[in-house]
Amino acid sequence: MFPTARYGSGRYWRQLIPMASPSKSRPGPSFLSDEELNRVRSAGDFLTAAVQARRRIHSSFGYAQLARKAGFSSRGYVRDLALGTKKFTPASLKKVSLALNLDPLEREFFLCLGALQRTEGSSELVAKIEKLRTRILGERRSPSIRQNESFFRTPSWPYIYAALGSITGEGVVLAEVARLARCSVKECDLALRDMLSRALVERNSVTGRWRALNPHLLIQGIKEAGAFTEFYRASLLMLSARIDEAMAREDSLIHGSVFSVRRDRMPALKRELQVLLTRYADESEDSEGDALATLLCALTPR
């Protein structure tokens, strides 16, 4: 568990967002920075930027992986779309947007960019695209605190959400979620239905399986709400209560280091560690996992 936001493609949590001022660029569900989003002028631009941005978090992510996830038979098709050697169709736009797991606003933005290609620069569509771009940037700077607080103010929520596993999987039945999260079935059911109302999860009505909709649920406004601080403190207390047991276990790691640094390099060191921890968690996540692992991290100057 560590700094920035959901926490995980599946079975872990992290809070990836730096506690920065609202004027700083913050990644959104697509992981595009504000600067990258402002440079986008076509669906191909957005696709290229989205793949590059996600590769910064998950080094093995690429066009071929996205093509498989989108259900295209040709592994090079998505790359051709990004380069402009092939044109987007309504069907390919929808498949790529779902595979990228964009939030509703970014998904509409991407679909409009694709439609712009077919309408030869409709002025009405251009105006709509710019309004969407402005809304996306505005929502990043003025996040909704209330919804984010729920994840941390309700102690079981992070574990229930993490127990849903990878977004690429088939989902998890309620009883298994309860077992992994160590909560009652009733508590899990109520939490998941609440998440469903917030469009954070989906339920297969045939199989009864629940699935997370976001590989990384970016939680913004944490500094103002103070909710993550409470959750982090509670996690530390849980660990400290089991510290002797954890120290003796072969499957647990308790690590501490003190080292000299230049104070002006601390922001850069923080960013480097965030990337390393994010990549570690992403690459370690197992869609067939049978337990939840907690990763807590703190890097502070003394």
C-alpha positions as CSV (number, residue, x, y, z in Angstrom):
1,M,0.0,0.0,0.0
2,F,1.5,3.4,-0.9
3,P,1.0,6.8,-2.1
4,T,-1.5,7.7,-4.9
5,A,-4.8,6.0,-5.4
6,R,-6.8,2.8,-6.1
7,Y,-5.2,0.9,-5.8
8,G,-4.6,-1.5,-7.7
9,S,-5.3,-3.3,-10.9
10,G,-6.7,-5.7,-8.5
11,R,-5.4,-7.0,-5.3
12,Y,-3.6,-4.1,-3.7
13,W,-4.0,-0.5,-3.0
14,R,-1.9,2.5,-3.4
15,Q,-2.1,6.2,-3.5
16,L,-0.2,7.4,-6.5
17,I,-1.1,11.0,-6.5
18,P,1.5,13.4,-5.1
19,M,0.2,15.8,-2.5
20,A,0.7,18.6,-4.9
21,S,-1.0,22.0,-5.3
22,P,-4.0,22.1,-7.5
23,S,-2.0,23.9,-10.2
24,K,0.2,21.0,-10.8
25,S,-0.7,18.5,-13.5
26,R,-2.3,15.4,-12.1
27,P,-2.8,12.1,-14.0
28,G,-6.4,11.1,-14.7
29,P,-7.8,7.6,-15.3
30,S,-6.0,7.6,-18.7
31,F,-2.7,8.7,-16.9
32,L,-2.3,11.6,-19.3
33,S,-1.0,14.7,-17.7
34,D,-2.7,18.1,-18.3
35,E,0.1,19.0,-20.8
36,E,-0.3,15.7,-22.7
37,L,-4.1,16.2,-22.8
38,N,-3.7,19.7,-24.2
39,R,-1.5,18.4,-27.0
40,V,-4.1,15.9,-28.2
41,R,-5.7,16.8,-31.5
42,S,-6.9,13.5,-32.8
43,A,-8.0,10.0,-31.6
44,G,-4.6,8.8,-32.8
45,D,-2.8,11.4,-30.6
46,F,-4.9,10.4,-27.6
47,L,-4.2,6.7,-28.2
48,T,-0.5,7.2,-28.5
49,A,-0.3,9.4,-25.4
50,A,-2.4,7.0,-23.4
51,V,-0.2,4.0,-24.3
52,Q,3.0,6.0,-23.5
53,A,1.6,7.3,-20.2
54,R,0.5,3.8,-19.0
55,R,3.9,2.4,-20.0
56,R,5.4,4.8,-17.5
57,I,3.5,3.0,-14.8
58,H,3.6,-0.6,-16.3
59,S,6.7,-1.1,-18.4
60,S,5.3,-4.1,-20.3
61,F,2.2,-2.3,-21.5
62,G,2.1,-1.7,-25.2
63,Y,0.0,-1.6,-28.4
64,A,0.0,-5.4,-28.7
65,Q,-1.3,-5.9,-25.2
66,L,-4.0,-3.3,-25.8
67,A,-5.0,-5.0,-29.1
68,R,-5.5,-8.3,-27.3
69,K,-7.5,-6.7,-24.6
70,A,-9.7,-4.9,-27.2
71,G,-10.3,-8.2,-29.0
72,F,-8.6,-7.4,-32.3
73,S,-7.1,-10.4,-34.2
74,S,-4.2,-8.3,-35.5
75,R,-1.7,-7.3,-32.8
76,G,-0.5,-4.4,-34.9
77,Y,-3.9,-2.9,-35.6
78,V,-4.0,-0.6,-32.6
79,R,-0.5,0.7,-33.5
80,D,-1.7,1.4,-37.0
81,L,-4.7,3.3,-35.6
82,A,-2.3,5.4,-33.4
83,L,0.0,6.1,-36.4
84,G,-2.9,7.0,-38.7
85,T,-2.1,4.2,-41.2
86,K,-5.6,2.8,-40.5
87,K,-8.7,4.8,-39.8
88,F,-10.9,4.4,-36.7
89,T,-14.3,3.0,-37.2
90,P,-17.2,3.4,-34.7
91,A,-16.6,-0.2,-33.7
92,S,-12.9,0.1,-33.2
93,L,-13.3,3.4,-31.3
94,K,-15.7,1.7,-28.8
95,K,-13.4,-1.4,-28.4
96,V,-10.3,0.8,-27.8
97,S,-12.1,3.1,-25.3
98,L,-13.3,0.1,-23.3
99,A,-9.9,-1.5,-23.4
100,L,-8.3,1.7,-22.1
101,N,-10.9,1.7,-19.3
102,L,-11.4,5.5,-19.6
103,D,-13.7,7.3,-17.3
104,P,-17.0,8.5,-18.8
105,L,-15.8,12.0,-19.6
106,E,-12.5,10.9,-21.2
107,R,-14.3,8.2,-23.1
108,E,-16.7,10.8,-24.6
109,F,-13.7,13.0,-25.4
110,F,-11.9,10.1,-27.2
111,L,-15.1,9.1,-29.1
112,C,-15.6,12.7,-30.3
113,L,-12.0,12.8,-31.5
114,G,-12.7,9.7,-33.6
115,A,-15.9,11.1,-34.9
116,L,-14.1,14.3,-35.9
117,Q,-12.0,12.2,-38.3
118,R,-15.1,11.1,-40.2
119,T,-16.9,14.5,-40.3
120,E,-13.9,16.4,-41.8
121,G,-13.6,18.9,-39.0
122,S,-17.1,19.7,-38.0
123,S,-17.1,23.1,-36.2
124,E,-19.8,21.9,-33.8
125,L,-17.8,18.8,-32.9
126,V,-14.6,20.8,-32.5
127,A,-16.4,23.1,-30.1
128,K,-17.7,20.1,-28.1
129,I,-14.2,18.5,-27.9
130,E,-12.8,21.7,-26.5
131,K,-15.6,21.9,-23.9
132,L,-14.9,18.3,-22.9
133,R,-11.2,19.1,-22.6
134,T,-11.9,22.0,-20.4
135,R,-14.3,19.9,-18.2
136,I,-11.7,17.1,-17.8
137,L,-9.0,19.6,-16.7
138,G,-11.4,21.4,-14.4
139,E,-12.5,18.3,-12.7
140,R,-8.9,17.3,-12.0
141,R,-8.3,20.6,-10.3
142,S,-11.6,20.5,-8.3
143,P,-12.1,16.8,-7.4
144,S,-15.1,15.5,-5.6
145,I,-14.0,14.9,-2.1
146,R,-17.2,13.2,-0.8
147,Q,-16.9,10.1,-3.0
148,N,-13.2,9.7,-2.4
149,E,-13.7,9.9,1.4
150,S,-15.9,6.9,1.3
151,F,-13.0,4.6,0.4
152,F,-11.0,5.5,3.4
153,R,-13.7,6.4,5.9
154,T,-15.2,3.0,5.5
155,P,-12.3,0.7,6.7
156,S,-13.3,-2.3,4.7
157,W,-13.8,-0.6,1.3
158,P,-10.1,-0.6,0.1
159,Y,-9.9,-4.4,0.8
160,I,-13.2,-5.2,-0.8
161,Y,-12.3,-3.3,-3.9
162,A,-8.8,-4.8,-4.1
163,A,-10.4,-8.3,-3.6
164,L,-12.2,-7.9,-7.0
165,G,-9.0,-8.7,-8.8
166,S,-7.8,-7.6,-12.2
167,I,-10.1,-5.7,-14.5
168,T,-9.1,-8.1,-17.2
169,G,-10.5,-11.1,-15.3
170,E,-13.9,-12.6,-15.2
171,G,-14.7,-11.1,-11.8
172,V,-15.2,-12.6,-8.3
173,V,-18.2,-14.0,-6.6
174,L,-19.4,-12.3,-3.4
175,A,-18.4,-15.1,-1.1
176,E,-14.8,-15.0,-2.4
177,V,-14.7,-11.2,-2.0
178,A,-15.8,-11.6,1.6
179,R,-13.1,-14.3,2.2
180,L,-10.3,-12.2,0.8
181,A,-11.4,-9.0,2.4
182,R,-12.1,-10.7,5.7
183,C,-15.5,-9.1,5.9
184,S,-19.0,-10.5,6.2
185,V,-20.9,-11.3,3.1
186,K,-23.6,-8.8,4.1
187,E,-21.0,-6.0,4.5
188,C,-19.4,-6.8,1.2
189,D,-22.8,-6.9,-0.6
190,L,-23.7,-3.5,0.8
191,A,-20.3,-2.0,-0.1
192,L,-20.3,-3.4,-3.7
193,R,-23.9,-2.1,-4.3
194,D,-22.7,1.3,-3.2
195,M,-19.7,1.1,-5.5
196,L,-22.0,0.0,-8.3
197,S,-24.1,3.2,-7.9
198,R,-20.9,5.2,-8.3
199,A,-20.0,3.3,-11.5
200,L,-16.8,1.9,-9.9
201,V,-17.8,-1.8,-10.3
202,E,-20.0,-3.9,-12.4
203,R,-22.0,-7.1,-11.7
204,N,-22.6,-9.9,-14.2
205,S,-26.3,-10.7,-13.8
206,V,-25.7,-14.2,-15.2
207,T,-22.7,-15.4,-13.2
208,G,-23.2,-13.1,-10.2
209,R,-19.5,-12.1,-10.4
210,W,-18.3,-8.6,-9.5
211,R,-15.6,-6.8,-11.4
212,A,-13.7,-3.5,-10.8
213,L,-13.9,-1.0,-13.6
214,N,-10.7,0.9,-12.9
215,P,-7.2,-0.5,-12.9
216,H,-6.1,2.5,-10.9
217,L,-8.8,4.5,-9.1
218,L,-7.1,7.9,-8.7
219,I,-8.1,9.5,-5.5
220,Q,-7.8,13.2,-5.5
221,G,-8.3,15.8,-2.8
222,I,-6.7,13.5,-0.2
223,K,-4.8,16.3,1.5
224,E,-7.9,18.4,2.0
225,A,-10.1,15.5,3.2
226,G,-7.6,14.0,5.5
227,A,-9.3,10.6,4.9
228,F,-6.3,8.8,3.5
229,T,-4.3,9.9,6.5
230,E,-6.7,8.1,8.7
231,F,-6.6,5.0,6.6
232,Y,-2.8,5.0,6.5
233,R,-2.6,5.5,10.2
234,A,-5.0,2.6,10.8
235,S,-3.0,0.4,8.5
236,L,0.2,1.2,10.5
237,L,-1.6,0.4,13.7
238,M,-2.7,-3.0,12.3
239,L,0.9,-3.7,11.2
240,S,2.4,-2.6,14.5
241,A,0.0,-5.0,16.4
242,R,1.4,-7.9,14.4
243,I,5.0,-6.7,14.0
244,D,6.6,-9.6,15.9
245,E,4.6,-12.1,13.9
246,A,5.4,-10.4,10.6
247,M,9.1,-10.2,11.4
248,A,9.2,-14.0,11.9
249,R,7.2,-14.9,8.7
250,E,8.9,-15.9,5.5
251,D,6.2,-14.3,3.4
252,S,6.4,-10.8,5.0
253,L,9.0,-8.1,4.6
254,I,9.7,-5.4,7.2
255,H,12.3,-3.0,5.9
256,G,13.8,0.3,7.1
257,S,16.6,2.5,5.8
258,V,18.2,5.8,6.7
259,F,20.5,7.4,4.2
260,S,22.0,10.8,3.3
261,V,20.4,12.9,0.6
262,R,20.3,16.5,-0.7
263,R,17.1,18.1,0.5
264,D,16.5,19.7,-2.9
265,R,16.5,16.3,-4.5
266,M,13.7,14.9,-2.3
267,P,10.8,15.8,-4.8
268,A,12.7,13.9,-7.5
269,L,13.4,10.9,-5.2
270,K,9.8,10.8,-4.2
271,R,8.7,10.6,-7.9
272,E,11.3,7.9,-8.6
273,L,10.1,5.8,-5.7
274,Q,6.4,6.2,-6.7
275,V,7.2,4.8,-10.2
276,L,9.2,1.9,-8.8
277,L,6.5,1.0,-6.3
278,T,3.7,1.3,-8.8
279,R,5.5,-0.9,-11.3
280,Y,6.3,-3.4,-8.6
281,A,2.7,-3.7,-7.6
282,D,1.4,-3.8,-11.1
283,E,3.9,-6.5,-12.2
284,S,3.3,-8.5,-9.0
285,E,-0.5,-8.6,-9.1
286,D,-1.8,-12.1,-9.9
287,S,-5.3,-12.5,-11.3
288,E,-5.3,-15.9,-9.7
289,G,-4.2,-14.6,-6.4
290,D,-5.7,-16.1,-3.2
291,A,-4.6,-13.4,-0.7
292,L,-4.3,-9.6,-0.4
293,A,-0.9,-8.0,0.2
294,T,-0.5,-4.6,1.9
295,L,2.4,-2.4,0.9
296,L,3.0,0.6,3.1
297,C,5.7,3.2,2.3
298,A,7.0,6.5,3.7
299,L,9.9,8.5,2.4
300,T,10.5,11.6,4.5
301,P,13.4,14.0,5.2
302,R,14.5,14.3,8.8
